[in-house]
Amino acid sequence: MNWLNSEAFTLFDQHIKWADMIGNVIGLIGLALGWRRSIWTWPVQFLSGAILLAAFATAHLSGSAGKQLVVMAVALWGYRQWNRGRNGAQDGSIAVRFATWRERAYLVGAAAVGTVAVASLFTAYPSLSWDPWPDAYIFVGTVVAMYAQARGMVEFWFAWLLVDLVGVPLNFANGFAFSGFVYIIYGALVLWGMRDWWLRSRKAGQPVLEGAPA
């Protein structure tokens, strides 16, 4: 699996790694499927995490590999949530909605506490991360976004946008140029997806995901 960490090509004087390219392209496809409310978004996101997990484990980057395990676990849970919601809806669609103010407070609080906790861990064990605070912010933000997506919340797009704002410069600064380029594409996709989910959430009589408060 060492080839995953080898150089694929050079673009604008940036060295593109195979793992960086393949994992992030698949992740981009997963986000596009989320925009379309396709349940396949979760298996695709799981596959993206598995590829990056294999690459990081081969390169002995235990911290990065561990983060991918968490992402894969959330993807499995998200698939279960959407499958339940789809089976419970009369038209077989995935319902989307705005979070309540209480849910928003929980999301923001979890993101803040999680970032501090993960950054503290990364700071205590420098081998786990090349840049503790931004890396922790992106990791926790990704998990929060995936959780909100699994619950059908429109706010999941806002979470991805906030991750993008830090992810683009961080990846370029640390040699993951392809991730930086993909994050820029993420930004455009997030804006389109946000608009689509926003409009869908306004439709009257829309079913709600089973187990999710209206």
N, C-alpha and C positions, 0 to 999 in steps of 0.2 A: 504493500500500500504506500510505499515511500514516494511513488510517482505523483501522488496527490499533492505532495509538498514541493514538487519540482516546478521549474518555471515553464509556463505554457508559451508565452510570448511577451514582447515588450511593447507598450503602448504609451506614447507621449513621455518616453523616458522612464516609465513606471514598469516594474517587473510584475507580471501577472502570474499568479500561481494557479495550478489546475484546481486544487481544492477550493480556493477562493472563488474562482470563476464558476465551477460546476455547482457548488453548494448555494451560491447566491443567485444564480440564474433559476435554479429550481425553487428557491425561496420566493423569487419574484413571481414565478408562475403561481405559486401557492397564494400569494397576496391577490393576484388577478382573479383567481378562482373565488377568493373570499368576497371580492367585489361583486361577482356574479352570484353570490350566495350558493355556490356549489359545495356540497359536502366533501368533494374531492380536495378541497383546500387543506384539510387536515392530514390525509395520507401524504400529500405532496410536501407539506411543511415537516412532517415526520421524516421523510426521505432526505430532505435538505439537512436536517439535524444529524441524521445518521452518517451522511457523507462527511460533514464537518467533524463529527465525533471521531470517525476513523482517521481523518487527517491529523487532528490535534493529538489523538492518542499515539499515533505513529511518531509524531514529532515530540512526544513526551511533554506536551503542554496540558498537564492534568487539570488546571483551572478552567481552561477553555473547553476541554472535553467534558468536564462536569457540568458546565453551563448548558452544553448541548443535550445532556441527559435530561435536565430539567425542562428544556424546550420540547423535547420529544414526549415527555410525560404529559405536559400541558396539551400537546397536540392530540394525544390519545383521549384525554378527558374531553377536549373540544369536540372530537368526532362523536363521542358518546352523547354529549349534550345536543348537538345538531341532529343526530339520528333520532333521538327522543322527540325533539321539537318537530322534526319533519313528519314522523309517524303520528304525532298528535294533531297536526294541522289538517283541515279538511281538504285543502288543495295541494298538500304535500310540499308546501314551500317553507322556507326558513323565515320566521318572523324577526323583524328588526324594530328597535324602539330606542328612545332616549332613556338614559338612566335617571332614576330619581335623584334628588339632591343628596339624600342620605347615601345612596350608592356612589355618587361622585365623590363625596367626602371620604368614604372608605377607600376608593381607588387612589385618591391623592395621598391619603394618609399611609396606605400600604406602600405606595411608590416611595414616599419620603423615608419611612422607617426602613424599608427594604434596601434602599440605596445606601443609607448610613451603615446598616449592618453588613452588607456585602462589601462595601468599600473598606470597612474596618478589617474584615477578614483578609481582603486583598493586601491591605497595608501591613498587616501582621505577617503575612506570608507572601512576600514580593514575587515569588516564583509563579504564583497563580495568575498574575496579571501584569501587563506591560505598563498600564496607566490606571491605577486603582479607581479613582473617583469617576472619570468618564466611562470606564469600562463597566463599573457597577451600575451607573445610571442607565446605560444602554441595555444591560442584561435585565435589570429589574423592570425597566420600561417595556422591554419586549414581552416579558412574562405578563405584566399588567395588561398590555394591549391584547395578547392572546386570550387572556381570561375574559376581558370585555367582549372580544369577538365571539367567544364560546357562548356568552350570555345574550348575544344578539344586540349589544349596545352600540349605538352610533358613535359613542365617545371613543370606541376603539380606534377609529381613524385619527382622532385628535392625539391619542397616545402615540401612535406611529409617527405622526408629524413631529412631536416633541423628541422622539428618539432620533429621527432624521437630522434634526438641527445640530445634534452633537455627533452623530454617527459619521456624517460626511467628512468634516475636518479631521476627526480622530483616525479614521481609516486611511486617509491620505497621509497623515503624519506618521503612521506606523507601518507603512509599506504595503497595506492592503488596498492597492489602488482600485482594483476591480470592485471591491466592496463599496468604495467611495462612489464610483460611477453608478453602481446599482442603487445605492441609497438616493442618488439624485432622481433616478427613474421612479423609485419608491415614492418620492415626494409628489411627482405628477400623478401617479396612480392613486395615492392617498386622497388628493383633492377631488379626483373624479369619483372615487369610491364613496367619499364622504357625501358628495352631492346626491349620488344615487340612493344611498341608505337613508339620507335625510328625507328625501322625497317619499321613499317607501314608508318611512315611519309615520308620515302624515296621513297615510291612507286610512280611511275609516273602516272599522270592522276587521282589522288585521289580527290574525291569531298571534298569541304570545307563546314563546318557548315554554314548555312544561317545566315547572319548578322555578320559573323566573318571574318576579313581581312585575306588574304592569306599571 
